[in-house]
Amino acid sequence: MPLPIPTLPRTRMHTRKITFEGYMREDGLWDIEGHLVDTKPMDMQLAAGVRAAGEPIHEMWVRLTVDRKMNVIEAVSSTDAMPYPGACDRISPDYAQLKGSNLLQGFRHTVKQLYGEVKGCTHINEMLVQMPTAAVQSFAGKKRDNQDDGRKPFQLDRCHALATDSDTVLRFYPKWYRDSRVAEPQAANPSAAPR
């Protein structure tokens, strides 16, 4: 369902497009690529000169190569369009430091620690913090999402629709359903027993 129709006339002033694509490689690794583009529908005066309408103000790329356990094997980034040529693009090689991190184990914290504030590029960082979910979605097509392999499915308890006490989980993942209205049995407390 689309958003409600705006009640007042309006003028578009900015467009940001972020796309992610996941690729399964022949060597068994995966490439997760992000691409961010900012444009304006009018000419924009930047400190470095005028950027024509429709030409990117920002255009950045990032690629993480990961294994099946979401370990980062390689990280690369590049900047094609920027408001400060010769400055913004100098940080790209620093993103190789993500090698050895894991997308599912403190990755967003790692990005903040390594590249927060003046240590990195805000736009590349915005893509990186979305990489874990882009990778999970890329991997998702390799097996049925409710295939029972004995482990709790990754996506459960990560959003309201997939809370383990929800009707959705009862319907699609009945093994993992937990009725929140039923109190869990309390462990016996030996010190409370009468003497």
Wavefront OBJ file of the C-alpha trace (Angstrom):
o trace
v 0.000 0.000 0.000
v 1.535 3.359 -0.974
v 1.831 6.323 1.373
v -1.222 8.576 1.660
v -1.426 11.326 -0.967
v 0.151 14.532 0.402
v -2.403 17.144 1.412
v -0.328 20.141 0.239
v 1.632 20.864 -2.959
v 5.330 20.172 -2.586
v 8.614 20.411 -4.494
v 11.165 17.599 -4.544
v 14.514 18.940 -3.330
v 16.678 15.840 -2.981
v 16.938 12.185 -3.977
v 19.085 9.583 -2.254
v 19.213 6.087 -3.679
v 20.955 3.270 -1.852
v 21.047 -0.153 -3.417
v 22.543 -3.416 -2.246
v 23.292 -6.460 -4.337
v 24.534 -9.853 -3.191
v 26.581 -12.145 -5.406
v 27.494 -15.782 -4.829
v 30.991 -16.325 -6.183
v 32.384 -19.445 -7.827
v 34.895 -19.861 -4.979
v 32.114 -20.193 -2.380
v 32.490 -16.659 -1.017
v 29.906 -13.894 -1.343
v 30.237 -10.275 -2.480
v 27.822 -7.816 -0.891
v 27.899 -4.476 -2.706
v 26.391 -1.162 -1.708
v 25.932 1.906 -3.915
v 24.789 5.337 -2.691
v 23.853 8.237 -4.988
v 22.612 11.707 -3.945
v 21.203 14.041 -6.595
v 19.356 17.360 -6.741
v 16.692 18.290 -9.313
v 18.235 21.741 -9.669
v 21.755 23.094 -10.130
v 23.509 23.299 -6.780
v 26.277 25.669 -5.797
v 28.905 23.724 -3.861
v 32.103 25.126 -2.359
v 34.002 23.434 -5.219
v 31.687 24.793 -7.933
v 28.261 24.245 -9.468
v 26.901 20.711 -9.690
v 24.341 20.487 -12.497
v 20.829 19.196 -11.822
v 20.755 15.406 -11.862
v 24.530 14.983 -11.541
v 25.518 13.118 -8.392
v 26.596 15.167 -5.401
v 27.683 11.928 -3.742
v 28.307 8.575 -5.388
v 30.006 5.957 -3.257
v 30.482 2.203 -3.510
v 31.450 -0.438 -0.974
v 31.991 -4.171 -1.419
v 32.454 -6.701 1.360
v 33.542 -10.218 0.459
v 32.301 -12.613 3.129
v 32.275 -16.334 3.833
v 29.255 -18.436 4.899
v 29.873 -17.484 8.554
v 29.732 -13.768 7.618
v 33.451 -13.198 8.231
v 34.763 -10.301 6.144
v 37.499 -11.619 3.861
v 38.007 -8.363 1.950
v 36.595 -4.827 2.081
v 36.919 -2.192 -0.638
v 35.256 1.162 -1.269
v 35.425 3.899 -3.854
v 34.077 7.395 -4.314
v 33.118 8.553 -7.801
v 31.299 11.814 -6.990
v 31.876 14.042 -3.974
v 31.473 17.651 -2.919
v 35.192 17.990 -2.063
v 37.288 16.325 -4.791
v 40.699 15.190 -3.623
v 39.534 15.038 0.000
v 36.437 12.815 0.295
v 37.941 10.057 -1.832
v 41.201 9.801 0.151
v 39.537 7.743 2.909
v 38.526 4.826 0.651
v 41.641 2.665 1.265
v 41.087 2.822 5.045
v 37.984 0.629 4.740
v 40.222 -2.385 4.061
v 40.604 -2.512 7.872
v 37.217 -4.251 8.051
v 38.936 -7.463 6.951
v 38.599 -9.990 9.777
v 35.410 -8.513 11.258
v 32.127 -10.422 11.272
v 28.831 -9.007 9.992
v 26.831 -10.672 12.779
v 29.161 -10.022 15.716
v 29.406 -6.345 16.617
v 29.884 -5.164 13.047
v 28.029 -1.864 13.464
v 30.065 -1.122 16.594
v 33.264 -1.913 14.673
v 32.264 0.533 11.915
v 31.599 3.241 14.500
v 34.896 2.605 16.302
v 37.021 2.542 13.142
v 35.261 5.201 11.057
v 33.038 7.303 13.314
v 32.983 11.067 12.959
v 36.185 12.374 11.300
v 37.792 8.923 10.932
v 35.661 7.921 7.934
v 33.065 8.891 5.355
v 29.520 9.367 6.649
v 28.013 8.063 3.423
v 30.139 4.920 3.220
v 29.380 4.302 6.900
v 25.634 4.574 6.223
v 25.933 1.782 3.683
v 28.148 -0.346 5.906
v 25.714 -0.394 8.837
v 23.109 -1.884 6.492
v 25.462 -4.571 5.148
v 24.581 -7.240 7.747
v 20.915 -7.288 6.732
v 21.808 -7.073 3.027
v 24.044 -10.120 3.481
v 21.373 -12.051 5.390
v 18.881 -11.325 2.602
v 21.437 -12.421 0.000
v 21.991 -15.729 1.800
v 18.257 -16.240 2.377
v 17.553 -17.733 -1.032
v 19.919 -20.653 -0.471
v 17.494 -22.554 1.780
v 13.811 -22.348 2.642
v 13.356 -19.767 5.402
v 11.517 -22.175 7.699
v 13.642 -25.240 6.935
v 14.164 -27.093 10.214
v 17.849 -27.766 10.763
v 17.488 -27.913 14.557
v 18.584 -24.319 15.165
v 16.281 -21.408 15.880
v 15.858 -19.504 12.584
v 17.979 -16.364 12.508
v 15.079 -14.018 11.764
v 12.965 -14.944 14.815
v 12.756 -12.324 17.589
v 14.321 -9.669 15.332
v 11.111 -7.779 14.462
v 7.544 -7.492 15.767
v 6.073 -9.815 13.108
v 8.490 -12.601 14.016
v 8.383 -12.405 17.814
v 8.287 -15.978 19.076
v 4.955 -15.280 20.793
v 3.324 -13.978 17.580
v 0.628 -15.570 15.452
v 3.089 -15.450 12.527
v 5.547 -17.719 14.329
v 2.707 -19.992 15.465
v 1.636 -20.344 11.828
v 4.976 -20.618 10.013
v 7.447 -21.743 12.725
v 5.288 -23.693 15.211
v 8.276 -25.487 16.742
v 9.649 -22.137 17.939
v 6.376 -20.610 19.119
v 6.305 -19.555 22.798
v 2.941 -18.526 24.230
v 3.633 -15.422 26.328
v 0.375 -15.935 28.247
v 1.688 -19.139 29.784
v 4.118 -18.620 32.626
v 7.341 -20.545 32.331
v 7.713 -23.153 35.080
v 9.836 -21.888 37.937
v 12.899 -23.885 38.933
v 12.617 -25.497 42.326
v 14.352 -23.543 45.061
v 15.793 -26.058 47.518
v 16.337 -23.406 50.197
v 12.592 -22.624 50.226
v 11.572 -26.192 51.056
v 10.039 -26.680 54.575
v 12.273 -28.355 57.172
l 1 2 3 4 5 6 7 8 9 10 11 12 13 14 15 16 17 18 19 20 21 22 23 24 25 26 27 28 29 30 31 32 33 34 35 36 37 38 39 40 41 42 43 44 45 46 47 48 49 50 51 52 53 54 55 56 57 58 59 60 61 62 63 64 65 66 67 68 69 70 71 72 73 74 75 76 77 78 79 80 81 82 83 84 85 86 87 88 89 90 91 92 93 94 95 96 97 98 99 100 101 102 103 104 105 106 107 108 109 110 111 112 113 114 115 116 117 118 119 120 121 122 123 124 125 126 127 128 129 130 131 132 133 134 135 136 137 138 139 140 141 142 143 144 145 146 147 148 149 150 151 152 153 154 155 156 157 158 159 160 161 162 163 164 165 166 167 168 169 170 171 172 173 174 175 176 177 178 179 180 181 182 183 184 185 186 187 188 189 190 191 192 193 194 195
